[in-house]
């Protein structure tokens, strides 16, 4: 796997290379460039698997550079400005990182990129089996990103960073490790778009990210409450969904 880093701030580009080397030793950084013209030339010449692009660069913007990326190339925008998020995802960006990028956020990005490329036949077989079990309709793929408007700003939140969703009348509260955001979509609409292998409805008002569950507590009356990895509050499981946790 080969990657290119394009950032007009050399120290940030080098820091990103160092952190990627720690998180993903097998990834080869083929080039580091510091302007849009050089970034476009490197993309066309080297045909990398991944490119980490700053958006505001001399010569050409990262959005302009991304237009010449090969179909197989996964584009990650790394920028200090969130006003370009919608334009970035209209270009099918693999991820969108806001500077300063935390170690956890970069690690999540690396995991997402790694999962987009089968590294061997065993992983490919596992992915195919998972698709067969879930059997999601082709015309309605599971959500990967959520657009949340706060005032005049649109935030893009990766679905796999959501700890749980909770109904709030016609809207839905979206809970991540560090934020509580209001999503202008009902819980009923939302669950139809989420991957059922990763998100379980545990109450008529609650959908939880399965990867966030660290324990299920059963009291003497059979009531089940869930403890999550990144949130302090406990989630109540209604009797209709208690069977999901009989083995926990």
Protein Blocks (a to p, Z undefined) as FASTA:
>chain_A
ZZddddfblklmmmmmmmmmmmmmmlccfbdcfbfklmmmmmmmnopabdcddfbdghia
fklmmmmpcfklccddddfbfklmmmmmmnopabdcdddddfklmmmmmmmmmmmpcfbf
klmmmmmmmmmmnopafklccdfbdcddehjbccdddfklpfbdcdehjbccdddfkbcc
ddfbdfklmmmmpcfklpccfbfkbccdfklpmbdcddfkopacdddfkbcbdcdddfkl
mmmmmmZZ
